Amino acid sequence: MNKDTFNALKREQEIQEQIVDSWKYIKDLEAELEFLLTREANESKYIASVKDQINKLYKQIEKLEE
């Protein structure tokens, strides 16, 4: 295996790891969001912040999957 092929495979593995980590983080944030919506509905700024983080992660995953 030549160096270029190895680097390409390594980069692909790093991208896949980032995608998996992002999905895990999204899952955690969605659980937190559900809790906030049911128990802390008056925390509108924090709820908006969590929603924004989730949206950014979805966009990041879309870019990584291209």
Secondary structure as GFF3:
##gff-version 3
##sequence-region A 1 66
A	DSSP	alpha_helix	3	39	.	.	.	ID=ss1
A	DSSP	alpha_helix	44	65	.	.	.	ID=ss2
###
